[in-house]
Amino acid sequence: MLLAMVVCSALSFTPPPIVTRVASRRDLTSVSRRDALRFVGVGALTAATPAVAFDNAIGEYANYADKPKRPGNPPKDLGTAQRSINVNSIEADPETFLGLRGCDGKPNCFSTTGDSLLSDRILTGVDTLIPPWKPPAGDGAPFKSLAQAVKAYQPGQSFIDGGGFEVVKETDTYLYLQFESLKKGYIDDVEFFLGPSGLVQVRSGSRVGQTDFGVNASRLNYIAAALRKQGWSIDDISPKTHADYFYAADDARDQTFDQDRRKGTEMENARMERPTVG
């Protein structure tokens, strides 16, 4: 009799409902991206959750959302600070000024901060120095114009930055953004600073890898082209100005040739046909 009562009681018992909370985009943007990725990994056990990416990522990003990402770590000294150049130069005088971080000599970065002489710059690697950007004289709020042009950037242009971008910090004189690659989630740090001279200092650098496949040059040239239409004076970054950088980028692309992605232009195919040395 006792056993029958226990069985009847078990059959009539109704367990409490299980409530599963699915993260919304607002929830995810309220925490760090790394924490958000961990949160999504847990939520995936009970419910499908959208991929964590910048809001303006291209649609194709969803195809790689479950792939391992390599965002890397940003340099610890981003932002504006007292910078020194020509410290070890024999012919150029040392200078100290308020500005952005320089590059580390790898062909994966450009900055307006660097030693004055090319002979000094190439001692530590590839030349990555670019001239500051000059606003038009008639623009009363040039940094606002620059910020608008940067925010109008199109992720996916030239097959780069498919993961989109995000403004991390913005003031009247400083703008810091992060750009994400499509497949592997590489993050590049991009900064702009309106210096006391009225010129805009610029830095665009990758966190991971020896070369960037030309990404930073393409990104800066795209933004510069939009600003030139408004009267800005900005030098184009090209194989003529930075030959070693583009050689490294072309060589890296040759080693990872993607016919579908690069469309197999005549120039690319001709480079692929060059004889193997060694």
Secondary structure as a PSIPRED ss2 file (coil, helix, strand):
# PSIPRED VFORMAT (PSIPRED V4.0)

   1 M C   1.000  0.000  0.000
   2 L H   0.000  1.000  0.000
   3 L H   0.000  1.000  0.000
   4 A H   0.000  1.000  0.000
   5 M H   0.000  1.000  0.000
   6 V H   0.000  1.000  0.000
   7 V H   0.000  1.000  0.000
   8 C H   0.000  1.000  0.000
   9 S H   0.000  1.000  0.000
  10 A H   0.000  1.000  0.000
  11 L H   0.000  1.000  0.000
  12 S H   0.000  1.000  0.000
  13 F C   1.000  0.000  0.000
  14 T C   1.000  0.000  0.000
  15 P C   1.000  0.000  0.000
  16 P C   1.000  0.000  0.000
  17 P C   1.000  0.000  0.000
  18 I C   1.000  0.000  0.000
  19 V C   1.000  0.000  0.000
  20 T C   1.000  0.000  0.000
  21 R C   1.000  0.000  0.000
  22 V C   1.000  0.000  0.000
  23 A C   1.000  0.000  0.000
  24 S C   1.000  0.000  0.000
  25 R H   0.000  1.000  0.000
  26 R H   0.000  1.000  0.000
  27 D H   0.000  1.000  0.000
  28 L H   0.000  1.000  0.000
  29 T H   0.000  1.000  0.000
  30 S C   1.000  0.000  0.000
  31 V C   1.000  0.000  0.000
  32 S C   1.000  0.000  0.000
  33 R H   0.000  1.000  0.000
  34 R H   0.000  1.000  0.000
  35 D H   0.000  1.000  0.000
  36 A H   0.000  1.000  0.000
  37 L H   0.000  1.000  0.000
  38 R H   0.000  1.000  0.000
  39 F H   0.000  1.000  0.000
  40 V H   0.000  1.000  0.000
  41 G H   0.000  1.000  0.000
  42 V H   0.000  1.000  0.000
  43 G H   0.000  1.000  0.000
  44 A C   1.000  0.000  0.000
  45 L C   1.000  0.000  0.000
  46 T C   1.000  0.000  0.000
  47 A C   1.000  0.000  0.000
  48 A C   1.000  0.000  0.000
  49 T C   1.000  0.000  0.000
  50 P C   1.000  0.000  0.000
  51 A C   1.000  0.000  0.000
  52 V C   1.000  0.000  0.000
  53 A C   1.000  0.000  0.000
  54 F C   1.000  0.000  0.000
  55 D C   1.000  0.000  0.000
  56 N C   1.000  0.000  0.000
  57 A C   1.000  0.000  0.000
  58 I C   1.000  0.000  0.000
  59 G H   0.000  1.000  0.000
  60 E H   0.000  1.000  0.000
  61 Y H   0.000  1.000  0.000
  62 A H   0.000  1.000  0.000
  63 N H   0.000  1.000  0.000
  64 Y H   0.000  1.000  0.000
  65 A C   1.000  0.000  0.000
  66 D C   1.000  0.000  0.000
  67 K C   1.000  0.000  0.000
  68 P C   1.000  0.000  0.000
  69 K C   1.000  0.000  0.000
  70 R C   1.000  0.000  0.000
  71 P C   1.000  0.000  0.000
  72 G C   1.000  0.000  0.000
  73 N C   1.000  0.000  0.000
  74 P C   1.000  0.000  0.000
  75 P C   1.000  0.000  0.000
  76 K C   1.000  0.000  0.000
  77 D C   1.000  0.000  0.000
  78 L C   1.000  0.000  0.000
  79 G C   1.000  0.000  0.000
  80 T C   1.000  0.000  0.000
  81 A E   0.000  0.000  1.000
  82 Q E   0.000  0.000  1.000
  83 R E   0.000  0.000  1.000
  84 S E   0.000  0.000  1.000
  85 I E   0.000  0.000  1.000
  86 N C   1.000  0.000  0.000
  87 V C   1.000  0.000  0.000
  88 N C   1.000  0.000  0.000
  89 S C   1.000  0.000  0.000
  90 I C   1.000  0.000  0.000
  91 E C   1.000  0.000  0.000
  92 A C   1.000  0.000  0.000
  93 D C   1.000  0.000  0.000
  94 P C   1.000  0.000  0.000
  95 E E   0.000  0.000  1.000
  96 T E   0.000  0.000  1.000
  97 F E   0.000  0.000  1.000
  98 L E   0.000  0.000  1.000
  99 G E   0.000  0.000  1.000
 100 L C   1.000  0.000  0.000
 101 R C   1.000  0.000  0.000
 102 G C   1.000  0.000  0.000
 103 C C   1.000  0.000  0.000
 104 D C   1.000  0.000  0.000
 105 G C   1.000  0.000  0.000
 106 K C   1.000  0.000  0.000
 107 P C   1.000  0.000  0.000
 108 N C   1.000  0.000  0.000
 109 C E   0.000  0.000  1.000
 110 F E   0.000  0.000  1.000
 111 S E   0.000  0.000  1.000
 112 T C   1.000  0.000  0.000
 113 T C   1.000  0.000  0.000
 114 G C   1.000  0.000  0.000
 115 D C   1.000  0.000  0.000
 116 S C   1.000  0.000  0.000
 117 L C   1.000  0.000  0.000
 118 L H   0.000  1.000  0.000
 119 S H   0.000  1.000  0.000
 120 D H   0.000  1.000  0.000
 121 R H   0.000  1.000  0.000
 122 I H   0.000  1.000  0.000
 123 L H   0.000  1.000  0.000
 124 T H   0.000  1.000  0.000
 125 G C   1.000  0.000  0.000
 126 V C   1.000  0.000  0.000
 127 D C   1.000  0.000  0.000
 128 T C   1.000  0.000  0.000
 129 L E   0.000  0.000  1.000
 130 I C   1.000  0.000  0.000
 131 P C   1.000  0.000  0.000
 132 P C   1.000  0.000  0.000
 133 W E   0.000  0.000  1.000
 134 K E   0.000  0.000  1.000
 135 P C   1.000  0.000  0.000
 136 P C   1.000  0.000  0.000
 137 A C   1.000  0.000  0.000
 138 G C   1.000  0.000  0.000
 139 D C   1.000  0.000  0.000
 140 G C   1.000  0.000  0.000
 141 A C   1.000  0.000  0.000
 142 P H   0.000  1.000  0.000
 143 F H   0.000  1.000  0.000
 144 K H   0.000  1.000  0.000
 145 S H   0.000  1.000  0.000
 146 L H   0.000  1.000  0.000
 147 A H   0.000  1.000  0.000
 148 Q H   0.000  1.000  0.000
 149 A H   0.000  1.000  0.000
 150 V H   0.000  1.000  0.000
 151 K H   0.000  1.000  0.000
 152 A C   1.000  0.000  0.000
 153 Y C   1.000  0.000  0.000
 154 Q C   1.000  0.000  0.000
 155 P C   1.000  0.000  0.000
 156 G C   1.000  0.000  0.000
 157 Q H   0.000  1.000  0.000
 158 S H   0.000  1.000  0.000
 159 F H   0.000  1.000  0.000
 160 I C   1.000  0.000  0.000
 161 D C   1.000  0.000  0.000
 162 G C   1.000  0.000  0.000
 163 G C   1.000  0.000  0.000
 164 G C   1.000  0.000  0.000
 165 F E   0.000  0.000  1.000
 166 E E   0.000  0.000  1.000
 167 V E   0.000  0.000  1.000
 168 V E   0.000  0.000  1.000
 169 K E   0.000  0.000  1.000
 170 E E   0.000  0.000  1.000
 171 T C   1.000  0.000  0.000
 172 D C   1.000  0.000  0.000
 173 T C   1.000  0.000  0.000
 174 Y E   0.000  0.000  1.000
 175 L E   0.000  0.000  1.000
 176 Y E   0.000  0.000  1.000
 177 L E   0.000  0.000  1.000
 178 Q E   0.000  0.000  1.000
 179 F E   0.000  0.000  1.000
 180 E E   0.000  0.000  1.000
 181 S C   1.000  0.000  0.000
 182 L C   1.000  0.000  0.000
 183 K C   1.000  0.000  0.000
 184 K C   1.000  0.000  0.000
 185 G C   1.000  0.000  0.000
 186 Y C   1.000  0.000  0.000
 187 I E   0.000  0.000  1.000
 188 D E   0.000  0.000  1.000
 189 D E   0.000  0.000  1.000
 190 V E   0.000  0.000  1.000
 191 E E   0.000  0.000  1.000
 192 F E   0.000  0.000  1.000
 193 F E   0.000  0.000  1.000
 194 L E   0.000  0.000  1.000
 195 G C   1.000  0.000  0.000
 196 P C   1.000  0.000  0.000
 197 S C   1.000  0.000  0.000
 198 G C   1.000  0.000  0.000
 199 L C   1.000  0.000  0.000
 200 V E   0.000  0.000  1.000
 201 Q E   0.000  0.000  1.000
 202 V E   0.000  0.000  1.000
 203 R E   0.000  0.000  1.000
 204 S E   0.000  0.000  1.000
 205 G E   0.000  0.000  1.000
 206 S E   0.000  0.000  1.000
 207 R C   1.000  0.000  0.000
 208 V C   1.000  0.000  0.000
 209 G C   1.000  0.000  0.000
 210 Q C   1.000  0.000  0.000
 211 T C   1.000  0.000  0.000
 212 D C   1.000  0.000  0.000
 213 F C   1.000  0.000  0.000
 214 G C   1.000  0.000  0.000
 215 V H   0.000  1.000  0.000
 216 N H   0.000  1.000  0.000
 217 A H   0.000  1.000  0.000
 218 S H   0.000  1.000  0.000
 219 R H   0.000  1.000  0.000
 220 L H   0.000  1.000  0.000
 221 N H   0.000  1.000  0.000
 222 Y H   0.000  1.000  0.000
 223 I H   0.000  1.000  0.000
 224 A H   0.000  1.000  0.000
 225 A H   0.000  1.000  0.000
 226 A H   0.000  1.000  0.000
 227 L H   0.000  1.000  0.000
 228 R H   0.000  1.000  0.000
 229 K C   1.000  0.000  0.000
 230 Q C   1.000  0.000  0.000
 231 G C   1.000  0.000  0.000
 232 W C   1.000  0.000  0.000
 233 S E   0.000  0.000  1.000
 234 I C   1.000  0.000  0.000
 235 D C   1.000  0.000  0.000
 236 D C   1.000  0.000  0.000
 237 I C   1.000  0.000  0.000
 238 S C   1.000  0.000  0.000
 239 P C   1.000  0.000  0.000
 240 K C   1.000  0.000  0.000
 241 T C   1.000  0.000  0.000
 242 H C   1.000  0.000  0.000
 243 A H   0.000  1.000  0.000
 244 D H   0.000  1.000  0.000
 245 Y H   0.000  1.000  0.000
 246 F H   0.000  1.000  0.000
 247 Y H   0.000  1.000  0.000
 248 A H   0.000  1.000  0.000
 249 A H   0.000  1.000  0.000
 250 D H   0.000  1.000  0.000
 251 D H   0.000  1.000  0.000
 252 A H   0.000  1.000  0.000
 253 R H   0.000  1.000  0.000
 254 D H   0.000  1.000  0.000
 255 Q H   0.000  1.000  0.000
 256 T C   1.000  0.000  0.000
 257 F C   1.000  0.000  0.000
 258 D C   1.000  0.000  0.000
 259 Q H   0.000  1.000  0.000
 260 D H   0.000  1.000  0.000
 261 R H   0.000  1.000  0.000
 262 R H   0.000  1.000  0.000
 263 K C   1.000  0.000  0.000
 264 G C   1.000  0.000  0.000
 265 T C   1.000  0.000  0.000
 266 E H   0.000  1.000  0.000
 267 M H   0.000  1.000  0.000
 268 E H   0.000  1.000  0.000
 269 N H   0.000  1.000  0.000
 270 A H   0.000  1.000  0.000
 271 R H   0.000  1.000  0.000
 272 M H   0.000  1.000  0.000
 273 E C   1.000  0.000  0.000
 274 R C   1.000  0.000  0.000
 275 P C   1.000  0.000  0.000
 276 T C   1.000  0.000  0.000
 277 V C   1.000  0.000  0.000
 278 G C   1.000  0.000  0.000
